[in-house]
Structure formats: C-alpha cells, structure tokens
C-alpha cells in the first residue's frame, strides 16, 4: 500500500437512503501524509427537493454557517440538474485518474477519514456505484482511533489538535489528517516503513 484516500462528504442529513450529498472532498496522500492530489466539489440540489426541505434544523444551520447551503442550493430544478451532472463528471474524472477501477485489491488506496466507514463510504456508494471497486475494502477510521484513545489511553490526547467547526470537505479532511498525525505519533507509529 502506498496511498491513503481521504474522503469527506457533506450531506443534508444522516440517512443514506433519503438525504442528499451537498459536497464531496477527496484527497490522495502518501502513507506519510504528503498530498498527491485533492478535489472539492459542490453537488448542487434543487431547493424544491424533498430532502432539502426536510433538512434538520441542525444540518441547515451548520451548512448556513459554512456557506455550503448557499453554494449548493439552486432555485430551479433544471439549473440543479445541469450543475449536478457537471459536478458528477468532475468527481468521476478525478476518481478515474487517482483511484481507477480494475486495480487488484492490494494496489487500491485505503479509505481514510473521520467516520469514513459508516458515513462517507455509504453515501459515496450511493452517489457513484463504482466507488467500492476503486478503494481497498479496509479503511482507516480516525474517529475510531480517537474514541479508543479517549477510553483506554487518554494521555495520548495531550496536545491533540481540536476539530474546527468548518463543515467543508477539504477543511474537514485537514482536521482528520491533523488528528491522525497526532495519534499516529502518540502510538509511536510516526516513522514510515521503507
């Protein structure tokens, strides 16, 4: 394994069957966390769509503060559809270049991020059916490492970087990488094997 595939999606809620993806951030890094490539794409939604109107007040306030709601919501269904198709094309082109289908499992990048296995992966699988064929089936879930440290080794969290309240994909990936870098060092794993 030579790469990690960092993923963060911002959505209208937590229900992968009902809610919409509003933005996707993806960053490919080496295992030493050096950025190879990244992309952030807003995926427009029509304001009249049921999922947007049923967005929880918490999610709406969060995306209003970040500015994402204003970036993503369009006034007409046709403008949303046209821009969504363009956004989807950008995402698929980036995936084709950096996580193509057809690679042997050992060659695929490991998926990484906060809650990436239980939240981001299911949304991306719904968003692009080929997603599971692009990344390794194993993942590095930084939030799991963080919660484990809280319960069993709280001293590991001394000097730990805090999560900012940004809620934009690449900024959230920055936070996940900062936390992972800290935890990796606290575990004595900050040296990359040759």
Secondary structure, 3 states (H helix, E strand, C coil): CCEEEEEEEEECCCCCCCCCEEEEEEEEEECCCCEEEEEEEECCEECCCHHHHCCCHHHHHHHHHHCHHHHHEECCHHHHHHHHHHHHHHHHHHHHHHCCCCCCHHHCEEEEECCHHHHHHHHHHHHCCCHHHCEEEEEEEHHHHHHHHHHHCHHHHCCCCCCCCCCCHHHHHHHHHHHHHHHHHHCCCCCCCC
